[in-house]
Structures are given as structure tokens and as C-alpha cells.
Amino acid sequence: MVVSESLFYAVAVAALVLGNTLAVSSASENSKVKIWPMPASVSYGNAHLYLATDFGLSSNYKSQILEDGFDRMLAVIKLDHVIDANFSAFNHSSLLQGLHIVVSSPNEQLQYGTDESYKLMVPSPEKPGYAHLEAKTVYGALHGLQTFSQLCYFSITRRVLEVHMSPWTIIDQPRFPYRGLLIDTSRHYLPMTVIKKVIDSMSYAKLNVLHWHIVDTQSFPLEIPSYPKLWDGAYSPSERYSAADAAEVLCPKKRNKCISRN
């Protein structure tokens, strides 16, 4: 019995040590991946790629939502830096000419349960001069664009956009279908410019629902045309939202469709 207990504790200690070692190793590997949130599946290498000056979008799917998302992605990774590298000094095989996006479904209605999965390969196995992104819907493609932006870095010394640790293969989908953020302007007034920046920043973490708590007993800053005196309950005349302001948050003028109001 004593021998059995000793063996049990020895095995338990060994398992604990091995488990901790594997956990540390896994944590060390994950620390190299600077993607947020961490994708469901990631593999990477140790090569460097560089984005060509005319890095562009190609797709089987014509969509203003997708084109706008690509433009936003480029703005995020460039950060107004001047890209003037001597590209003639680069190996042509290390240059990415663009990103090819394949979207399966033409349905652009965003609602609870919309498929937001995607697969990103940098570079594409079939066309090494391009990155490849495929998704069931345009919203999965937008998440893929966000992930691609996190793979890119601007090199101050080379003055070029780089992709480290390629080749990348990333397969991902949201762990939760409802990923919301709450802002409470009934208690803490936020200017419209701040609210719009909050919405833009939600895409960085792949959130999909904004809960705008506009009014409460503390203040009533929203204009209700049928009850014009209600917004007299705002903190001040300058801390109000017109009906047009609210419509601009729900249905931005630059988009063809309203955002989800779940």
C-alpha cells in the first residue's frame, strides 16, 4: 500500500511538472502571435513579406461594404506614414501585390447568427504574390481584413509595410455570436465624434453589437419630434442628440444599409 501511494504521488508530480512545462511552452508560442482576439487556429513561419506600393484588392464579389473595409484596413496599417522604399532592392518573390478575397454568399443582411467565419492565408499557396482571404459572408471577410491589418508593421528604417512570420494560415470564427459594447450617454454625455470613434474601434476587437443607452432618469438628451419638450431633460442644451444624430449612428450616410439594432 505504501509503494502504491508513493507511485501515485510520483506520477502526480510528474504529470504536474509536465503539464506546467507544456503550458509555459504553449504560452511562449502564443506570445509570438500579436493578434487580438486570438484566432481559433493559427500557423506561421519565419519569413518576411513586404507590401507593394500598389497593394490592392481583388475579389469575386462586388461590394461597397468590402471596398470600404479594405480602404479602412489600408489606412490603419499605413498610419499616414510615407512609403518610399527602394523596391528594386527587394526579392520579387517577397512582395505582396494585393489581397484576393472570395465571398460565398451575396447576402449582406447583418443579423444574429450571421456566419462571420473566415480563412486567411499569407501568402496564397496558389498565387504567392497575393494574400488570400475567403469567407462565407462579407462580415467574415471584414474580420479577416482586421486580422490581416494586425499582421502588418511599418518599418521606419526600410520605409515599407512588412508582414513578419509568414507564411500564415489563420482560420477563425467568433466564439460568441453576440459580442456587444455598452455606452451610457444618459449618465455620461458623449459627443457624436466620440460615439463614431467608439463604433470604429469596435471593429478592432471584432465586436458586432453596440448597445446605446441614450436616456434614463438622470437625463433625456434625445430629441423625440412627437414629444418636443422631453429633451429639455438633458444636462444642457449643448448635450443633446437630434433625431438626425441618432439616424446617423444607425444608418451612416456612407453606407447603403443600416447597422444591426439587436
C-alpha positions as CSV (number, residue, x, y, z in Angstrom):
1,M,0.0,0.0,0.0
2,V,2.9,2.3,0.8
3,V,4.5,1.6,-2.5
4,S,1.3,2.2,-4.3
5,E,0.8,5.6,-2.7
6,S,4.4,6.6,-3.4
7,L,4.0,5.6,-7.0
8,F,0.7,7.6,-7.2
9,Y,2.3,10.8,-5.8
10,A,5.4,10.4,-8.1
11,V,3.1,10.1,-11.2
12,A,1.0,13.0,-10.0
13,V,4.1,15.2,-9.5
14,A,5.5,14.2,-12.9
15,A,2.2,15.0,-14.6
16,L,2.0,18.4,-12.9
17,V,5.5,19.3,-13.9
18,L,4.9,18.1,-17.5
19,G,1.6,20.0,-17.6
20,N,3.2,23.2,-16.4
21,T,6.1,22.8,-18.9
22,L,3.6,22.3,-21.8
23,A,1.6,25.3,-20.6
24,V,4.7,27.5,-20.4
25,S,5.7,26.3,-23.9
26,S,2.3,27.0,-25.3
27,A,2.1,30.4,-23.7
28,S,5.6,31.2,-25.1
29,E,4.5,30.2,-28.6
30,N,1.2,32.2,-28.3
31,S,3.2,35.3,-27.2
32,K,4.7,35.5,-30.6
33,V,1.2,35.9,-32.2
34,K,0.1,39.5,-31.9
35,I,-3.5,39.1,-33.0
36,W,-6.5,40.1,-30.9
37,P,-8.7,38.2,-30.2
38,M,-6.6,35.1,-30.6
39,P,-7.9,33.2,-33.6
40,A,-9.3,29.6,-33.3
41,S,-6.4,28.2,-35.4
42,V,-3.1,29.8,-36.3
43,S,0.1,28.6,-38.0
44,Y,3.1,30.7,-39.1
45,G,6.6,30.6,-40.3
46,N,9.7,32.7,-40.0
47,A,9.9,34.6,-43.4
48,H,9.3,38.3,-44.1
49,L,7.0,39.6,-46.8
50,Y,6.5,43.2,-48.0
51,L,3.5,45.0,-49.3
52,A,4.0,46.6,-52.8
53,T,3.2,50.3,-53.1
54,D,0.2,49.5,-55.3
55,F,-1.1,46.8,-52.9
56,G,-4.7,46.4,-54.0
57,L,-7.9,44.5,-53.6
58,S,-9.2,41.8,-56.0
59,S,-12.4,39.8,-55.3
60,N,-15.0,37.6,-56.9
61,Y,-17.6,39.8,-55.1
62,K,-18.5,43.4,-55.8
63,S,-19.5,45.1,-52.6
64,Q,-19.2,48.6,-51.3
65,I,-19.0,47.3,-47.7
66,L,-16.0,45.2,-48.7
67,E,-14.3,48.0,-50.6
68,D,-14.8,50.4,-47.7
69,G,-13.5,47.8,-45.3
70,F,-10.3,47.4,-47.4
71,D,-9.8,51.1,-47.6
72,R,-10.1,51.4,-43.8
73,M,-7.7,48.5,-43.4
74,L,-5.1,50.2,-45.5
75,A,-5.5,53.4,-43.6
76,V,-5.0,51.5,-40.3
77,I,-1.7,49.9,-41.4
78,K,-0.3,52.9,-43.1
79,L,-1.0,55.3,-40.3
80,D,-0.1,58.2,-42.7
81,H,3.5,57.0,-43.0
82,V,5.3,57.8,-46.2
83,I,6.1,54.5,-48.0
84,D,9.1,55.2,-50.3
85,A,11.2,52.1,-50.1
86,N,13.6,51.1,-52.9
87,F,11.5,48.2,-54.1
88,S,14.0,47.3,-56.8
89,A,16.3,46.0,-54.0
90,F,13.7,43.5,-52.7
91,N,13.4,40.0,-53.9
92,H,10.3,40.0,-56.2
93,S,9.1,36.7,-54.6
94,S,8.9,38.5,-51.2
95,L,6.5,41.2,-52.5
96,L,2.7,41.0,-51.9
97,Q,0.9,42.7,-54.8
98,G,-2.5,42.5,-53.2
99,L,-5.2,40.7,-51.3
100,H,-7.7,38.4,-53.1
101,I,-11.0,37.9,-51.3
102,V,-13.5,35.2,-52.0
103,V,-17.0,35.7,-50.5
104,S,-19.5,32.8,-50.9
105,S,-22.8,34.4,-50.0
106,P,-24.2,37.6,-51.6
107,N,-26.4,38.2,-48.5
108,E,-25.3,41.4,-46.7
109,Q,-28.0,41.4,-44.1
110,L,-26.3,41.5,-40.7
111,Q,-28.3,39.8,-38.0
112,Y,-28.0,37.4,-35.1
113,G,-26.5,34.2,-36.4
114,T,-24.8,35.6,-39.5
115,D,-21.8,33.5,-40.4
116,E,-18.7,35.5,-39.6
117,S,-16.0,32.8,-40.2
118,Y,-13.0,33.3,-42.4
119,K,-9.7,31.7,-43.6
120,L,-6.7,33.9,-44.3
121,M,-3.5,32.7,-46.0
122,V,-0.5,34.9,-46.4
123,P,0.8,34.3,-49.0
124,S,-1.7,32.3,-51.1
125,P,-0.4,28.8,-51.9
126,E,-1.8,29.1,-55.5
127,K,-0.7,32.8,-56.1
128,P,2.3,33.6,-53.9
129,G,2.2,37.2,-55.0
130,Y,-1.1,37.7,-53.2
131,A,-2.6,37.1,-49.8
132,H,-5.8,35.0,-49.9
133,L,-8.9,35.6,-47.8
134,E,-12.1,33.5,-48.0
135,A,-15.3,33.9,-46.1
136,K,-19.0,32.8,-46.2
137,T,-20.2,36.4,-45.8
138,V,-18.8,39.9,-46.3
139,Y,-18.8,40.3,-42.5
140,G,-16.4,37.3,-42.1
141,A,-14.3,39.0,-44.7
142,L,-14.2,42.2,-42.7
143,H,-12.9,40.3,-39.7
144,G,-10.3,38.7,-42.0
145,L,-9.2,42.2,-43.1
146,Q,-8.9,43.3,-39.4
147,T,-6.7,40.2,-38.7
148,F,-4.6,41.0,-41.8
149,S,-4.0,44.5,-40.6
150,Q,-2.6,43.1,-37.3
151,L,0.0,41.1,-39.3
152,C,1.4,44.2,-40.9
153,Y,4.0,46.5,-39.5
154,F,5.6,49.7,-40.8
155,S,9.4,49.6,-40.9
156,I,10.8,53.0,-40.1
157,T,14.3,52.1,-41.4
158,R,13.1,50.4,-44.6
159,R,10.0,52.7,-45.1
160,V,7.9,49.8,-46.1
161,L,5.0,47.7,-44.8
162,E,6.1,44.3,-43.6
163,V,4.4,41.0,-42.7
164,H,6.5,39.1,-40.3
165,M,6.5,35.3,-39.5
166,S,5.0,34.3,-42.9
167,P,3.6,32.0,-44.2
168,W,0.4,32.5,-42.2
169,T,-2.7,30.3,-42.2
170,I,-5.4,31.6,-39.9
171,I,-8.9,30.0,-39.5
172,D,-11.3,31.8,-37.3
173,Q,-14.8,32.4,-36.3
174,P,-16.4,34.3,-33.3
175,R,-16.6,32.2,-30.2
176,F,-19.9,34.0,-29.3
177,P,-22.5,35.2,-31.8
178,Y,-23.4,38.3,-29.6
179,R,-20.3,40.4,-28.8
180,G,-21.6,43.7,-27.5
181,L,-20.4,47.0,-26.1
182,L,-22.5,49.4,-23.9
183,I,-22.2,53.1,-23.9
184,D,-24.4,55.1,-21.4
185,T,-25.0,58.7,-22.6
186,S,-27.9,59.2,-20.3
187,R,-25.4,59.5,-17.4
188,H,-22.3,60.5,-19.2
189,Y,-22.8,62.6,-22.3
190,L,-20.5,61.7,-25.3
191,P,-20.1,63.9,-28.3
192,M,-21.1,62.4,-31.7
193,T,-17.5,62.3,-32.8
194,V,-16.6,60.1,-29.8
195,I,-19.5,57.8,-30.4
196,K,-18.4,57.3,-34.1
197,K,-14.8,56.6,-32.9
198,V,-16.2,54.0,-30.5
199,I,-18.0,52.3,-33.3
200,D,-14.9,52.3,-35.5
201,S,-12.8,50.9,-32.6
202,M,-15.3,48.0,-32.0
203,S,-14.1,46.5,-35.3
204,Y,-10.5,46.2,-34.0
205,A,-11.8,43.6,-31.4
206,K,-14.4,42.2,-33.8
207,L,-17.4,43.3,-31.7
208,N,-20.7,43.3,-33.6
209,V,-23.4,44.9,-31.4
210,L,-23.5,48.5,-29.9
211,H,-26.0,49.0,-27.1
212,W,-26.6,52.7,-26.9
213,H,-28.3,53.6,-23.6
214,I,-29.4,57.0,-24.6
215,V,-31.9,58.1,-22.0
216,D,-32.7,57.4,-18.3
217,T,-34.0,59.3,-15.3
218,Q,-30.7,61.2,-14.9
219,S,-31.1,62.9,-18.3
220,F,-33.1,62.7,-21.5
221,P,-30.8,64.0,-24.2
222,L,-32.6,62.6,-27.2
223,E,-34.9,64.6,-29.5
224,I,-38.4,63.0,-29.9
225,P,-40.2,65.0,-32.5
226,S,-43.7,63.9,-31.3
227,Y,-42.8,65.0,-27.7
228,P,-40.6,68.1,-28.2
229,K,-40.2,69.0,-24.5
230,L,-38.7,65.7,-23.5
231,W,-35.1,66.6,-24.3
232,D,-35.4,69.6,-22.0
233,G,-34.4,67.0,-19.5
234,A,-30.8,67.0,-21.0
235,Y,-27.9,68.1,-18.8
236,S,-27.6,71.2,-21.0
237,P,-28.8,72.4,-24.4
238,S,-25.4,71.5,-25.9
239,E,-25.5,68.0,-24.5
240,R,-28.3,66.7,-26.7
241,Y,-28.8,64.3,-29.7
242,S,-31.1,65.3,-32.5
243,A,-33.2,62.7,-34.3
244,A,-30.8,63.2,-37.3
245,D,-27.8,62.4,-35.0
246,A,-29.4,59.1,-33.9
247,A,-30.2,58.3,-37.5
248,E,-26.6,58.9,-38.5
249,V,-25.4,56.4,-35.9
250,L,-27.9,53.8,-37.0
251,C,-27.7,54.4,-40.8
252,P,-24.4,56.3,-41.6
253,K,-24.7,58.3,-44.9
254,K,-21.7,56.5,-46.4
255,R,-23.3,53.1,-46.1
256,N,-26.2,51.6,-48.1
257,K,-27.6,49.6,-45.2
258,C,-28.4,50.3,-41.5
259,I,-26.3,48.6,-38.9
260,S,-27.9,45.9,-36.7
261,R,-30.0,47.2,-33.8
262,N,-30.1,43.9,-31.8
